[in-house]
């Protein structure tokens, strides 16, 4: 089973990773879980909705988790990772500057080179 994980950027500019709670009390929240000793500590962070992206279930060549909104590079092509849905199904893919789409799972040498939110 694929790990379900989201990330979002707080208004203070910090990236947080965890569970996404959309529009709880009119705000978007990422809830994080930390284990300290035998205790579990839950924290909630208000995030900017446009920055929220889901983990694709894939990692780049360095082992970094690839999220929606990451800009990836592979074999001369680069572009932002998006979630696509059409008549044939759905998938995470990236689209290069020519408008050509690439299924993330078919590339062995993907590298994260940034994201669309940190310029």
GROMACS elastic network, one bead per residue, 0.5 to 0.9 nm:
[ bonds ]
;  ai    aj funct       b0    kb
    2    56     6  0.85906   500
    2    57     6  0.58494   500
    3    55     6  0.77378   500
    3    56     6  0.86244   500
    3    57     6  0.62980   500
    4    18     6  0.86136   500
    4    19     6  0.79370   500
    4    54     6  0.75072   500
    4    55     6  0.66695   500
    4    56     6  0.84666   500
    4    57     6  0.78161   500
    5    17     6  0.69303   500
    5    18     6  0.55217   500
    5    19     6  0.60398   500
    5    20     6  0.78966   500
    5    53     6  0.87020   500
    5    54     6  0.59830   500
    5    55     6  0.53631   500
    5    56     6  0.86095   500
    5    57     6  0.87537   500
    5    67     6  0.89627   500
    6    16     6  0.83498   500
    6    17     6  0.56642   500
    6    18     6  0.53918   500
    6    19     6  0.58823   500
    6    20     6  0.60710   500
    6    30     6  0.75317   500
    6    52     6  0.67735   500
    6    53     6  0.56430   500
    6    55     6  0.57825   500
    6    67     6  0.78081   500
    7    15     6  0.66593   500
    7    16     6  0.54769   500
    7    18     6  0.63459   500
    7    19     6  0.80684   500
    7    20     6  0.78467   500
    7    30     6  0.71669   500
    7    47     6  0.89387   500
    7    51     6  0.77766   500
    7    52     6  0.55608   500
    7    53     6  0.56023   500
    7    54     6  0.65993   500
    7    55     6  0.77109   500
    7    67     6  0.77580   500
    8    14     6  0.82978   500
    8    15     6  0.56672   500
    8    16     6  0.56283   500
    8    17     6  0.67652   500
    8    18     6  0.87629   500
    8    20     6  0.85467   500
    8    29     6  0.83515   500
    8    30     6  0.68528   500
    8    45     6  0.89515   500
    8    46     6  0.86910   500
    8    47     6  0.56207   500
    8    48     6  0.67542   500
    8    49     6  0.74458   500
    8    50     6  0.82870   500
    8    51     6  0.51922   500
    8    53     6  0.65814   500
    9    12     6  0.78199   500
    9    13     6  0.58165   500
    9    14     6  0.54561   500
    9    16     6  0.62858   500
    9    45     6  0.89641   500
    9    46     6  0.83569   500
    9    47     6  0.52597   500
    9    48     6  0.58764   500
    9    49     6  0.83378   500
    9    50     6  0.88322   500
    9    51     6  0.58066   500
    9    52     6  0.70964   500
    9   117     6  0.86154   500
   10    13     6  0.52186   500
   10    14     6  0.52835   500
   10    15     6  0.63659   500
   10    16     6  0.73348   500
   10    45     6  0.67998   500
   10    46     6  0.59299   500
   10    48     6  0.59614   500
   10    51     6  0.87458   500
   11    14     6  0.75124   500
   11    46     6  0.74133   500
   11    47     6  0.62475   500
   11    48     6  0.63011   500
   15    47     6  0.87034   500
   16    30     6  0.69165   500
   16    31     6  0.84847   500
   16    32     6  0.75536   500
   16    45     6  0.75782   500
   16    47     6  0.83820   500
   17    20     6  0.87484   500
   17    30     6  0.68133   500
   17    31     6  0.77187   500
   17    32     6  0.63726   500
   18    30     6  0.57425   500
   18    31     6  0.54094   500
   18    33     6  0.70477   500
   19    29     6  0.81898   500
   19    30     6  0.53887   500
   19    31     6  0.50475   500
   19    32     6  0.64889   500
   19    33     6  0.86553   500
   20    28     6  0.76008   500
   20    29     6  0.59960   500
   20    31     6  0.64565   500
   20    52     6  0.81765   500
   20    54     6  0.89323   500
   21    24     6  0.62884   500
   21    27     6  0.87057   500
   21    28     6  0.60828   500
   21    29     6  0.50883   500
   21    30     6  0.60856   500
   21    31     6  0.72609   500
   22    26     6  0.85093   500
   22    27     6  0.71203   500
   22    29     6  0.63258   500
   22    30     6  0.84299   500
   22    49     6  0.83014   500
   23    29     6  0.73085   500
   23    49     6  0.89129   500
   24    27     6  0.54161   500
   24    28     6  0.61663   500
   24    29     6  0.70487   500
   25    28     6  0.83130   500
   27    46     6  0.65776   500
   27    47     6  0.77558   500
   27    48     6  0.86033   500
   27    49     6  0.82727   500
   28    45     6  0.83569   500
   28    46     6  0.57535   500
   28    47     6  0.56833   500
   28    48     6  0.69940   500
   28    49     6  0.60070   500
   28    52     6  0.88991   500
   29    44     6  0.62001   500
   29    45     6  0.53779   500
   29    47     6  0.56052   500
   29    48     6  0.85760   500
   29    49     6  0.85281   500
   30    43     6  0.83104   500
   30    44     6  0.57477   500
   30    45     6  0.53757   500
   30    46     6  0.66182   500
   30    47     6  0.67583   500
   30    52     6  0.87553   500
   31    42     6  0.66988   500
   31    43     6  0.55857   500
   31    45     6  0.64124   500
   31    46     6  0.89225   500
   32    41     6  0.81135   500
   32    42     6  0.56468   500
   32    43     6  0.52953   500
   32    44     6  0.63502   500
   32    45     6  0.80659   500
   33    40     6  0.66489   500
   33    41     6  0.57361   500
   33    43     6  0.66885   500
   34    39     6  0.82894   500
   34    40     6  0.56876   500
   34    41     6  0.51449   500
   34    42     6  0.65508   500
   34    43     6  0.83191   500
   35    38     6  0.69149   500
   35    39     6  0.57171   500
   35    41     6  0.62469   500
   35    42     6  0.89706   500
   36    39     6  0.52531   500
   36    40     6  0.62910   500
   36    41     6  0.72926   500
   37    40     6  0.81788   500
   46    49     6  0.89259   500
   47    50     6  0.86509   500
   47    51     6  0.75360   500
   47    52     6  0.75502   500
   48    51     6  0.56401   500
   48    52     6  0.71184   500
   49    52     6  0.55783   500
   50    53     6  0.83516   500
   50   117     6  0.86665   500
   51    69     6  0.76889   500
   51   116     6  0.85826   500
   51   117     6  0.65654   500
   52    68     6  0.80207   500
   52    69     6  0.83082   500
   53    67     6  0.58601   500
   53    69     6  0.63058   500
   53    70     6  0.87598   500
   53    82     6  0.88775   500
   54    57     6  0.88649   500
   54    66     6  0.86754   500
   54    67     6  0.54680   500
   54    68     6  0.55373   500
   54    69     6  0.87181   500
   54    83     6  0.89190   500
   55    58     6  0.75893   500
   55    65     6  0.68732   500
   55    66     6  0.59804   500
   55    68     6  0.65759   500
   56    59     6  0.81574   500
   56    65     6  0.76972   500
   56    66     6  0.58410   500
   56    67     6  0.55492   500
   56    68     6  0.69619   500
   56    81     6  0.89334   500
   56    83     6  0.87374   500
   56    91     6  0.88230   500
   56    92     6  0.64465   500
   56   104     6  0.87561   500
   57    65     6  0.73514   500
   57    66     6  0.72642   500
   57    67     6  0.83045   500
   58    63     6  0.87446   500
   58    64     6  0.84674   500
   58    65     6  0.61132   500
   58    66     6  0.57821   500
   58    67     6  0.83978   500
   58   104     6  0.79922   500
   58   105     6  0.74124   500
   59    62     6  0.75201   500
   59    63     6  0.51480   500
   59    64     6  0.51634   500
   59    66     6  0.53509   500
   59    67     6  0.89782   500
   59   110     6  0.80959   500
   59   111     6  0.86646   500
   60    63     6  0.52864   500
   60    64     6  0.54028   500
   60    65     6  0.65684   500
   60    66     6  0.65141   500
   60    72     6  0.84720   500
   60   108     6  0.81814   500
   60   109     6  0.69939   500
   60   110     6  0.50667   500
   60   111     6  0.50755   500
   60   112     6  0.64032   500
   61    64     6  0.74893   500
   61   108     6  0.73692   500
   61   109     6  0.55603   500
   61   110     6  0.57990   500
   61   111     6  0.58123   500
   61   112     6  0.85034   500
   62   110     6  0.88836   500
   62   111     6  0.73342   500
   62   112     6  0.87350   500
   63    66     6  0.89880   500
   64   111     6  0.86164   500
   64   112     6  0.77494   500
   65   112     6  0.88923   500
   66    69     6  0.87247   500
   66    70     6  0.66106   500
   66    72     6  0.85065   500
   66    81     6  0.82074   500
   66   112     6  0.72734   500
   67    70     6  0.56686   500
   67    81     6  0.71058   500
   67    82     6  0.85941   500
   67   115     6  0.89398   500
   68    71     6  0.86112   500
   68    80     6  0.75596   500
   68    82     6  0.53116   500
   68    83     6  0.70553   500
   68    92     6  0.77793   500
   68    93     6  0.89424   500
   68   115     6  0.86447   500
   69    80     6  0.56363   500
   69    81     6  0.52453   500
   69    82     6  0.65111   500
   69   114     6  0.87516   500
   69   115     6  0.54668   500
   69   116     6  0.55110   500
   69   117     6  0.73852   500
   70    79     6  0.82300   500
   70    80     6  0.55328   500
   70    81     6  0.55248   500
   70    82     6  0.85124   500
   70   112     6  0.65495   500
   70   113     6  0.76369   500
   70   114     6  0.58443   500
   70   116     6  0.63369   500
   70   117     6  0.85196   500
   71    78     6  0.68740   500
   71    79     6  0.51971   500
   71    81     6  0.61397   500
   71    94     6  0.80416   500
   71   111     6  0.85163   500
   71   112     6  0.58866   500
   71   113     6  0.57198   500
   71   114     6  0.50805   500
   71   116     6  0.66329   500
   72    77     6  0.82926   500
   72    78     6  0.53916   500
   72    79     6  0.56535   500
   72    80     6  0.62802   500
   72    81     6  0.70675   500
   72    94     6  0.75368   500
   72   110     6  0.63373   500
   72   111     6  0.54044   500
   72   113     6  0.55658   500
   72   114     6  0.71716   500
   72   115     6  0.81637   500
   73    76     6  0.69753   500
   73    77     6  0.56930   500
   73    79     6  0.68308   500
   73   109     6  0.82832   500
   73   110     6  0.56857   500
   73   111     6  0.51923   500
   73   112     6  0.63993   500
   73   113     6  0.66273   500
   74    77     6  0.53986   500
   74    78     6  0.63047   500
   74   107     6  0.73039   500
   74   108     6  0.83492   500
   74   109     6  0.58487   500
   74   111     6  0.64250   500
   75    78     6  0.83552   500
   75   107     6  0.87728   500
   75   109     6  0.74975   500
   75   110     6  0.81081   500
   77    95     6  0.86277   500
   77    96     6  0.60926   500
   77    97     6  0.83718   500
   78    94     6  0.75001   500
   78    95     6  0.73147   500
   78    96     6  0.52916   500
   78    97     6  0.76047   500
   78   113     6  0.88067   500
   79    94     6  0.54289   500
   79    95     6  0.51567   500
   79    97     6  0.68878   500
   79   101     6  0.89464   500
   80    93     6  0.82038   500
   80    94     6  0.52900   500
   80    95     6  0.63439   500
   80    96     6  0.76564   500
   80   114     6  0.89001   500
   80   115     6  0.71375   500
   80   116     6  0.69530   500
   81    92     6  0.66704   500
   81    93     6  0.55076   500
   81    95     6  0.72472   500
   81   104     6  0.82763   500
   81   115     6  0.87363   500
   82    91     6  0.84189   500
   82    92     6  0.56435   500
   82    93     6  0.55860   500
   82    94     6  0.59322   500
   82    95     6  0.79944   500
   83    90     6  0.72475   500
   83    91     6  0.58217   500
   83    93     6  0.63836   500
   83    94     6  0.84838   500
   84    89     6  0.82793   500
   84    90     6  0.54042   500
   84    91     6  0.54128   500
   84    92     6  0.60864   500
   84    93     6  0.68907   500
   85    88     6  0.77839   500
   85    89     6  0.57372   500
   85    91     6  0.66117   500
   85    92     6  0.88751   500
   86    89     6  0.54323   500
   86    90     6  0.62557   500
   87    90     6  0.83252   500
   91   103     6  0.70735   500
   91   104     6  0.81994   500
   91   105     6  0.89351   500
   92   102     6  0.87472   500
   92   103     6  0.64878   500
   92   104     6  0.61969   500
   92   105     6  0.81563   500
   93   101     6  0.64844   500
   93   102     6  0.53139   500
   93   105     6  0.81644   500
   94   100     6  0.82947   500
   94   101     6  0.56033   500
   94   102     6  0.53657   500
   94   103     6  0.68127   500
   94   104     6  0.68504   500
   95    98     6  0.78055   500
   95    99     6  0.56744   500
   95   100     6  0.53732   500
   95   102     6  0.62440   500
   96    99     6  0.54267   500
   96   100     6  0.55859   500
   96   101     6  0.66087   500
   96   102     6  0.81582   500
   97   100     6  0.74816   500
   98   101     6  0.89119   500
  102   105     6  0.87609   500
  102   106     6  0.79460   500
  102   107     6  0.84692   500
  103   106     6  0.58314   500
  103   107     6  0.75748   500
  104   107     6  0.58254   500
  104   108     6  0.87497   500
  104   110     6  0.79843   500
  105   108     6  0.77615   500
  107   110     6  0.61301   500
  112   115     6  0.79536   500
  114   117     6  0.85856   500
  114   118     6  0.72301   500
  114   119     6  0.81011   500
  115   118     6  0.58572   500
  115   119     6  0.75493   500
  116   119     6  0.67826   500
